[in-house]
Amino acid sequence: MSFTDIARPSIQSFPNEILAIVIEFAVSDAQHDYTCFQIGGKLPTQLVLMHVNTLWRGICSSSMTLWQNICIDLQPNSRTIPTELGASTWSHFAKVCENALRSGRPKPLRLRLKNWHTNQESYQNTGLEAEVTDGLILGNKIIRLAIDESPRWKEFTVQGPYYQDLLPDAVTPWSALVEVTNRISMLERISLIDSCCDEPPNHLWQDCKNIFLVAPKLSSAKFGTNVFPFNLPWPQLIETDVSSLNFETYRELANYFYDVMSQVAVTAISWGETFSFIPDDDGILSTLPIVENSHIIKLHLSAFVLPPVILPNLNTLRFMIGDTGDMDLRSVARVEALLHDSNCHLVELTVDQYHWDGFSAGDVNSFGPLLPYLNTLRFLTWEAALQDDDTANVLVKGLRNILVGTSSNLPNLNTLFVNLTQTEPRRVVKNCDFEQSDVNALWNIIRTRMLGDEAILKTFHITVAYIGSDPIHIKKPDNMLSEAGANIQQAMDGGVDFKLSTAAMWRQSNYNLI
């Protein structure tokens, strides 16, 4: 008898318990991280399987584990025109989402609301039983359904549109969120992303600050949006992002900084990544108390006047360098105070050279005061925006002055990356010109730091990154076959890891000096 003649049982003959396992595997394999519900989008696997027959519908409906990871996209698929949707479509979608949310009870729920849009007034006027006839009412209905499930929340994410002009009402749903206070005993992760910068109404302000304060299982809090500062159970968090908060004054920021840094036990933290630069207009910096935290080993600072802080175990730092006229407050002087007071041993340092809202970028010439504190540094990355044709020249010569001037500067530096990037498509530097003096400077660095048996610097890469499909032009000096250029090529042929290249997101091309 051939193998093709062997009778195989139909899947319909499997016991319900086995069918449930098969369906769970099919759903988990198809949904990736979440099961996504969207008007005009791909039909969730659970709903497809429910239409096989009555038996499968019953298994899918009763299997709570199929409905534990839900993403609801409140914006119809791009192929769908919202104004052409009838009221029945909005209403039916709301009912499908309601059934999906309730089918997982009482299991823990990972819920993500994507392309969030609503406003306080419309939310107050939309009850849980409201008839859904358009996208705004849908958003209000979904958030009410979500709040109703808050005792089950394991993870909760509200994500506004990436381009907020598409959905201008993408504000944080304060009136809704305040209702979950003291109801989130299972919550482990909270994320508010890409919402408009707004604060709660005055009558809810204090209550909203404490929404997530009583959450005994909360371990991760991320706010990728300009929301106002929450009070959180800082000591229990193992992951946090407070880089995108909204402050009116430097005193308000400094007070919050002290509260967080005196309690938090995370190993990495970022400050100032997206909020506008806030100067110390009242001159209170010298009066602020010093806070110490031995947990933090990685710190990211953007355009930020760093309050007094001691981080004895800091080994990785990223900061935005300010111009020399602002060194007293904005950048280098505050980082110098941090390194001096902390007596830490930095291993990795990234310097950002960008202009910021209210903050003028410095350059390598502002860097000198930090050198005495960088004897243990092994990895240095310099990220610089090509603001003009001189950016690359100044940086290369400045690095030459640091690395060639004396062996006591960065004595343990092993890896040096220089990344030069165009700023934006409408305002780009089309050429990155390396003059003969730059070639000489590069050769001096290579000769001094990368040659010989005792050379410490093993990797030196310069990457010129461009935006779009039009590569930036790296201009060669006329006399590339100079002695310095020939020496660089000979060193590279001998195995020295030096590279100068252009790069885009989708490709990278090596560019040799010779």
C-alpha positions as CSV (number, residue, x, y, z in Angstrom):
1,M,0.0,0.0,0.0
2,S,1.4,3.4,-1.0
3,F,1.8,6.2,1.5
4,T,-0.8,8.2,-0.4
5,D,-3.4,5.5,0.5
6,I,-2.9,5.9,4.2
7,A,-6.1,7.4,5.7
8,R,-5.6,10.6,7.7
9,P,-8.1,11.9,10.2
10,S,-9.8,15.1,9.4
11,I,-8.9,18.1,11.7
12,Q,-12.6,18.3,12.4
13,S,-12.3,14.9,14.3
14,F,-9.8,16.3,16.8
15,P,-11.0,16.9,20.3
16,N,-11.9,20.4,21.1
17,E,-8.9,20.8,23.4
18,I,-6.5,19.9,20.5
19,L,-8.4,22.2,18.1
20,A,-8.0,25.0,20.6
21,I,-4.2,24.5,20.7
22,V,-4.0,24.4,16.9
23,I,-6.0,27.7,16.7
24,E,-3.9,29.3,19.3
25,F,-0.7,28.4,17.4
26,A,-2.2,29.7,14.2
27,V,-3.2,33.0,15.8
28,S,0.1,33.6,17.6
29,D,2.1,32.8,14.4
30,A,0.0,35.3,12.4
31,Q,-0.4,38.2,14.8
32,H,3.3,38.7,15.7
33,D,3.1,41.0,18.7
34,Y,-0.5,42.2,18.6
35,T,-3.7,41.3,16.8
36,C,-4.6,44.6,15.0
37,F,-8.1,45.8,14.3
38,Q,-8.4,48.5,11.7
39,I,-11.2,49.6,9.3
40,G,-10.1,48.5,5.8
41,G,-7.1,46.7,7.3
42,K,-6.2,43.0,7.3
43,L,-8.8,40.8,8.9
44,P,-7.5,39.4,12.2
45,T,-6.8,35.6,12.1
46,Q,-9.3,35.0,14.9
47,L,-12.1,36.4,12.9
48,V,-11.1,34.4,9.8
49,L,-11.1,31.2,11.8
50,M,-14.4,32.0,13.4
51,H,-16.0,31.8,10.0
52,V,-14.9,28.3,9.2
53,N,-17.8,26.7,11.0
54,T,-19.9,26.9,14.2
55,L,-17.5,24.7,16.2
56,W,-14.5,26.9,15.4
57,R,-16.5,30.0,16.1
58,G,-17.3,28.7,19.6
59,I,-13.7,27.7,20.3
60,C,-12.4,31.1,19.2
61,S,-15.0,33.0,21.2
62,S,-14.3,31.0,24.4
63,S,-10.5,31.0,24.2
64,M,-9.5,33.9,26.3
65,T,-5.8,33.7,25.3
66,L,-6.7,34.6,21.7
67,W,-7.7,38.1,22.9
68,Q,-5.0,39.1,25.2
69,N,-2.9,41.2,22.8
70,I,-5.0,43.8,21.1
71,C,-4.1,46.8,18.9
72,I,-6.9,49.0,17.7
73,D,-6.0,51.5,15.0
74,L,-8.5,54.3,15.1
75,Q,-7.5,55.6,11.7
76,P,-8.9,53.7,8.7
77,N,-6.5,52.1,6.3
78,S,-4.9,54.5,3.9
79,R,-6.9,53.0,1.1
80,T,-10.1,53.9,2.9
81,I,-11.6,57.5,2.7
82,P,-13.1,58.1,6.2
83,T,-15.7,60.6,4.8
84,E,-17.1,57.9,2.5
85,L,-17.7,55.5,5.4
86,G,-21.3,55.1,6.5
87,A,-22.4,55.2,10.1
88,S,-23.0,51.4,10.0
89,T,-19.3,50.8,9.3
90,W,-18.1,52.8,12.3
91,S,-20.7,51.2,14.5
92,H,-19.9,47.6,13.3
93,F,-16.2,48.2,13.9
94,A,-16.8,49.5,17.4
95,K,-18.8,46.4,18.2
96,V,-16.1,44.1,16.9
97,C,-13.5,45.9,19.1
98,E,-15.8,45.7,22.1
99,N,-16.3,41.9,21.6
100,A,-12.5,41.4,21.2
101,L,-11.7,43.4,24.4
102,R,-14.3,41.5,26.5
103,S,-13.5,38.1,25.1
104,G,-10.2,38.0,26.9
105,R,-11.7,38.5,30.4
106,P,-10.4,37.9,33.0
107,K,-6.9,37.3,31.5
108,P,-4.3,40.1,31.6
109,L,-4.6,42.5,28.6
110,R,-1.9,44.1,26.4
111,L,-3.6,46.9,24.7
112,R,-2.4,49.4,22.2
113,L,-4.5,52.3,20.8
114,K,-2.9,53.6,17.6
115,N,-3.5,56.9,15.8
116,W,-5.3,58.2,18.9
117,H,-7.4,61.3,18.3
118,T,-10.1,62.9,20.4
119,N,-10.6,65.9,22.7
120,Q,-11.7,66.5,26.2
121,E,-15.1,68.0,25.3
122,S,-16.2,65.3,22.9
123,Y,-15.1,62.6,25.3
124,Q,-17.2,64.0,28.1
125,N,-20.2,64.0,25.7
126,T,-19.7,60.3,24.6
127,G,-21.1,57.7,26.9
128,L,-20.2,54.0,26.9
129,E,-23.5,53.2,25.1
130,A,-23.2,56.0,22.6
131,E,-24.0,55.2,19.0
132,V,-20.8,55.3,16.9
133,T,-21.3,57.2,13.6
134,D,-17.9,58.7,12.9
135,G,-14.2,58.5,13.8
136,L,-14.3,61.0,16.7
137,I,-17.1,59.1,18.4
138,L,-15.2,55.9,17.7
139,G,-12.1,57.2,19.5
140,N,-14.2,58.2,22.5
141,K,-16.1,54.9,22.6
142,I,-12.8,52.8,22.3
143,I,-11.1,54.7,25.2
144,R,-14.2,54.1,27.4
145,L,-14.1,50.4,26.6
146,A,-10.4,50.4,27.3
147,I,-10.9,52.1,30.7
148,D,-13.5,49.6,31.5
149,E,-10.8,46.9,31.1
150,S,-8.1,48.7,33.1
151,P,-8.1,46.2,36.0
152,R,-6.8,43.7,33.4
153,W,-4.1,46.0,31.9
154,K,-0.7,44.4,31.7
155,E,0.6,46.8,29.1
156,F,-1.2,50.0,27.9
157,T,0.0,52.2,25.1
158,V,-1.7,55.2,23.6
159,Q,0.0,56.3,20.3
160,G,-1.0,59.4,18.5
161,P,-0.3,60.0,14.8
162,Y,3.3,60.4,13.7
163,Y,2.3,63.5,11.7
164,Q,0.0,65.3,14.1
165,D,-1.3,67.7,11.5
166,L,-3.2,64.7,10.1
167,L,-5.1,64.3,13.3
168,P,-4.9,67.6,15.2
169,D,-7.1,66.3,18.1
170,A,-4.4,63.7,19.2
171,V,-4.3,64.9,22.8
172,T,-3.7,62.9,25.9
173,P,-7.1,61.6,27.1
174,W,-6.8,63.0,30.6
175,S,-10.5,62.8,31.6
176,A,-10.4,59.1,30.7
177,L,-7.0,58.2,32.2
178,V,-7.8,59.7,35.6
179,E,-10.5,57.1,35.9
180,V,-7.9,54.3,36.1
181,T,-6.3,55.6,39.3
182,N,-6.1,52.8,41.9
183,R,-7.5,50.3,39.4
184,I,-4.3,49.2,37.6
185,S,-2.9,46.6,40.0
186,M,-1.8,44.4,37.1
187,L,-0.1,47.1,35.0
188,E,3.5,46.4,34.1
189,R,4.2,48.8,31.2
190,I,2.8,52.2,30.3
191,S,3.6,54.2,27.1
192,L,2.2,57.5,25.9
193,I,3.6,58.2,22.4
194,D,3.2,61.0,19.8
195,S,0.4,62.9,21.6
196,C,0.1,66.6,21.4
197,C,1.7,68.7,24.1
198,D,-1.2,69.4,26.4
199,E,-1.8,69.5,30.2
200,P,-4.9,68.3,32.1
201,P,-7.7,70.7,32.9
202,N,-7.0,72.6,36.1
203,H,-9.5,70.7,38.1
204,L,-7.8,67.4,37.2
205,W,-4.2,68.5,37.3
206,Q,-3.2,67.1,40.7
207,D,-5.2,63.9,40.2
208,C,-3.6,63.3,36.8
209,K,-0.1,63.6,38.3
210,N,-0.8,60.6,40.4
211,I,-2.6,58.4,37.9
212,F,0.2,55.8,37.8
213,L,1.6,56.3,41.3
214,V,-0.2,53.3,42.8
215,A,0.7,50.5,40.4
216,P,2.5,47.8,42.4
217,K,3.7,45.8,39.3
218,L,4.7,48.8,37.1
219,S,8.3,48.2,35.8
220,S,8.4,50.3,32.6
221,A,7.2,53.9,31.9
222,K,7.9,55.6,28.6
223,F,6.6,59.0,27.5
224,G,7.6,59.6,23.8
225,T,5.5,62.8,23.8
226,N,5.4,66.2,25.5
227,V,3.3,65.2,28.4
228,F,3.4,66.8,31.8
229,P,5.5,65.1,34.5
230,F,3.8,62.2,36.3
231,N,4.6,61.0,39.8
232,L,5.6,57.4,39.4
233,P,6.7,54.6,41.7
234,W,10.3,55.3,40.8
235,P,12.2,52.8,43.0
236,Q,10.4,49.8,41.4
237,L,10.9,50.8,37.7
238,I,13.6,48.9,35.8
239,E,13.0,50.9,32.5
240,T,12.0,54.5,32.1
241,D,12.1,57.3,29.5
242,V,11.5,60.8,30.9
243,S,13.1,62.6,28.0
244,S,9.9,63.9,26.5
245,L,8.3,65.9,29.3
246,N,6.9,69.4,29.3
247,F,8.1,72.0,31.7
248,E,7.3,75.7,31.9
249,T,10.3,76.9,34.0
250,Y,13.7,75.7,34.9
251,R,12.8,75.5,38.6
252,E,9.9,73.1,37.7
253,L,12.3,71.0,35.7
254,A,15.0,71.0,38.4
255,N,12.6,70.0,41.1
256,Y,11.3,67.1,39.0
257,F,14.9,66.1,38.2
258,Y,15.7,65.9,41.9
259,D,12.6,63.8,42.7
260,V,13.3,61.3,39.9
261,M,17.1,61.0,40.4
262,S,16.9,60.6,44.1
263,Q,14.5,57.6,43.8
264,V,15.1,55.9,40.4
265,A,16.9,52.6,40.3
266,V,17.3,52.2,36.6
267,T,20.7,51.8,35.0
268,A,20.0,54.1,32.0
269,I,18.1,57.4,31.8
270,S,17.7,60.2,29.3
271,W,16.9,63.9,29.9
272,G,16.0,66.7,27.5
273,E,15.7,64.6,24.4
274,T,12.6,66.3,22.9
275,F,11.6,69.3,25.0
276,S,12.8,72.7,24.1
277,F,15.9,74.2,25.8
278,I,14.9,75.8,29.1
279,P,17.4,78.4,30.4
280,D,18.0,79.1,34.0
281,D,16.5,82.6,33.8
282,D,16.2,83.0,37.5
283,G,19.8,82.0,38.3
284,I,18.9,79.2,40.7
285,L,21.4,76.6,39.5
286,S,23.9,77.4,42.3
287,T,21.3,77.1,45.0
288,L,20.0,73.6,43.9
289,P,20.7,70.6,46.2
290,I,23.0,67.9,44.9
291,V,21.4,64.5,44.2
292,E,23.4,61.3,44.1
293,N,22.5,58.1,42.3
294,S,24.7,55.0,42.3
295,H,22.4,52.9,40.0
296,I,22.8,54.9,36.8
297,I,25.6,53.8,34.4
298,K,24.2,55.4,31.2
299,L,23.1,59.0,30.8
300,H,21.8,60.8,27.8
301,L,21.6,64.6,27.9
302,S,20.3,66.8,25.1
303,A,19.8,70.6,25.2
304,F,19.7,70.6,29.0
305,V,21.1,72.7,31.9
306,L,22.1,69.8,34.1
307,P,21.3,70.3,37.8
308,P,23.9,69.2,40.3
309,V,24.2,65.4,40.3
310,I,26.7,62.8,41.3
311,L,26.8,59.5,39.4
312,P,29.8,57.5,40.7
313,N,29.1,54.5,38.5
314,L,28.5,56.3,35.2
315,N,30.4,54.7,32.3
316,T,28.4,55.8,29.3
317,L,27.5,59.4,28.5
318,R,25.9,61.1,25.6
319,F,25.4,64.9,25.6
320,M,24.8,67.9,23.3
321,I,27.7,70.2,23.1
322,G,26.9,74.0,23.4
323,D,28.8,76.8,21.8
324,T,31.6,78.5,23.8
325,G,29.5,81.5,24.6
326,D,27.1,79.3,26.5
327,M,29.5,77.0,28.2
328,D,28.8,78.4,31.6
329,L,25.4,76.8,31.7
330,R,24.3,74.9,28.7
331,S,26.7,72.1,28.1
332,V,30.4,71.5,28.7
333,A,30.7,73.2,32.1
334,R,27.8,71.2,33.5
335,V,29.2,67.9,32.1
336,E,32.6,68.9,33.5
337,A,31.0,69.4,36.9
338,L,29.3,66.0,36.6
339,L,32.5,64.2,35.8
340,H,34.5,66.1,38.5
341,D,32.0,65.5,41.3
342,S,31.2,61.9,40.3
343,N,34.8,60.8,40.0
344,C,33.5,58.2,37.6
345,H,35.4,56.3,34.9
346,L,33.8,56.9,31.5
347,V,34.3,54.1,28.9
348,E,32.0,55.4,26.1
349,L,31.1,58.9,25.1
350,T,28.9,60.3,22.3
351,V,29.0,64.0,21.5
352,D,26.0,65.5,19.6
353,Q,26.8,68.7,17.6
354,Y,23.4,69.9,16.5
355,H,21.4,73.1,16.7
356,W,18.3,72.8,18.9
357,D,15.3,75.0,19.8
358,G,16.9,77.8,21.7
359,F,20.3,76.1,21.9
360,S,23.3,76.9,19.7
361,A,25.6,74.0,18.9
362,G,29.2,74.2,19.9
363,D,32.0,72.3,18.2
364,V,35.2,70.4,19.0
365,N,36.8,73.6,20.2
366,S,34.5,73.6,23.2
367,F,35.6,70.1,24.2
368,G,38.9,70.8,26.0
369,P,37.8,71.2,29.6
370,L,36.5,67.6,29.6
371,L,39.8,65.9,28.6
372,P,41.3,65.6,32.2
373,Y,38.3,63.4,33.1
374,L,38.5,61.0,30.1
375,N,41.6,59.0,30.8
376,T,39.6,55.7,30.8
377,L,37.6,56.5,27.7
378,R,37.8,53.8,25.0
379,F,34.9,54.6,22.6
380,L,34.3,58.1,21.2
381,T,31.5,58.9,18.7
382,W,31.1,62.5,17.4
383,E,27.7,63.1,15.7
384,A,27.7,66.4,13.8
385,A,25.2,68.1,11.5
386,L,26.7,69.6,8.4
387,Q,25.6,73.1,9.0
388,D,28.0,74.6,6.5
389,D,31.0,73.7,4.4
390,D,33.4,74.3,7.3
391,T,31.9,71.7,9.7
392,A,34.1,68.8,8.6
393,N,37.2,70.9,8.4
394,V,36.9,72.3,11.9
395,L,36.1,68.9,13.4
396,V,39.0,67.1,11.7
397,K,41.5,69.7,12.7
398,G,40.1,69.9,16.2
399,L,40.4,66.1,16.7
400,R,44.0,66.4,15.4
401,N,44.8,69.0,18.0
402,I,43.4,66.8,20.8
403,L,44.9,63.5,19.7
404,V,48.3,64.7,18.4
405,G,49.0,67.5,20.7
406,T,49.8,65.3,23.7
407,S,49.6,61.6,24.5
408,S,47.9,62.4,27.8
409,N,44.7,63.3,26.0
410,L,42.4,60.3,25.7
411,P,45.3,57.8,26.3
412,N,43.1,54.7,26.2
413,L,40.9,55.7,23.2
414,N,40.4,52.5,21.1
415,T,37.6,53.4,18.7
416,L,36.7,56.8,17.1
417,F,33.6,57.3,14.9
418,V,32.9,60.6,13.3
419,N,29.4,60.8,11.7
420,L,28.6,63.9,9.6
421,T,25.0,64.2,8.5
422,Q,22.9,66.4,6.4
423,T,20.2,68.2,8.4
424,E,17.1,68.0,6.3
425,P,16.2,67.7,2.6
426,R,15.3,71.4,2.1
427,R,18.4,72.7,3.8
428,V,21.3,70.5,3.0
429,V,25.0,71.0,2.5
430,K,25.6,69.4,-1.0
431,N,29.4,69.1,-0.6
432,C,31.7,67.9,2.1
433,D,35.0,69.3,1.1
434,F,38.2,67.8,2.6
435,E,41.1,70.2,2.0
436,Q,44.8,69.2,1.8
437,S,45.2,70.4,5.4
438,D,42.5,68.0,6.4
439,V,44.4,65.1,4.8
440,N,47.5,66.2,6.7
441,A,45.5,66.3,9.9
442,L,44.1,62.8,9.3
443,W,47.6,61.4,8.6
444,N,48.9,63.0,11.8
445,I,46.2,61.2,13.8
446,I,46.8,57.9,12.1
447,R,50.6,58.2,12.4
448,T,50.5,59.2,16.1
449,R,47.7,56.9,17.3
450,M,47.3,54.0,15.0
451,L,50.8,52.9,14.0
452,G,53.3,50.9,16.0
453,D,53.2,47.9,18.2
454,E,51.8,49.9,21.1
455,A,49.1,51.8,19.2
456,I,45.9,52.0,21.2
457,L,43.5,53.5,18.6
458,K,42.4,50.5,16.5
459,T,39.4,51.9,14.6
460,F,38.9,55.4,13.0
461,H,35.9,55.8,10.7
462,I,34.4,58.9,9.2
463,T,31.0,58.6,7.7
464,V,29.2,61.3,5.7
465,A,25.5,60.4,5.7
466,Y,23.0,62.0,3.3
467,I,19.3,62.3,3.2
468,G,17.3,61.1,0.2
469,S,18.6,59.4,-3.0
470,D,21.0,62.2,-4.0
471,P,24.5,61.3,-2.5
472,I,26.5,64.0,-1.0
473,H,29.7,64.8,-2.8
474,I,33.0,64.4,-1.0
475,K,35.4,66.7,-2.7
476,K,39.0,65.6,-3.1
477,P,41.8,68.1,-2.8
478,D,43.8,68.5,-6.1
479,N,46.9,67.0,-4.6
480,M,45.6,63.8,-3.2
481,L,48.8,62.0,-4.1
482,S,50.7,64.1,-1.6
483,E,53.0,62.5,0.9
484,A,50.2,62.5,3.6
485,G,47.7,60.9,1.2
486,A,50.2,58.3,0.1
487,N,51.0,57.5,3.7
488,I,47.4,57.0,4.6
489,Q,46.8,54.6,1.7
490,Q,50.0,52.7,2.7
491,A,48.7,52.4,6.3
492,M,45.3,51.2,5.1
493,D,47.0,48.6,2.8
494,G,48.9,47.5,5.9
495,G,45.8,46.8,7.8
496,V,45.1,50.1,9.6
497,D,41.3,50.3,10.1
498,F,40.7,53.8,8.8
499,K,37.6,54.5,6.5
500,L,36.0,57.6,4.9
501,S,32.7,56.7,3.4
502,T,29.3,58.1,2.4
503,A,26.2,56.4,3.6
504,A,22.4,56.4,3.1
505,M,19.9,54.3,5.0
506,W,19.8,51.7,2.4
507,R,23.4,51.5,1.2
508,Q,27.0,52.5,2.1
509,S,29.9,53.1,-0.3
510,N,33.5,53.2,0.7
511,Y,35.4,56.2,-0.5
512,N,39.2,56.1,-0.5
513,L,41.3,59.2,0.0
514,I,43.7,58.2,-2.8
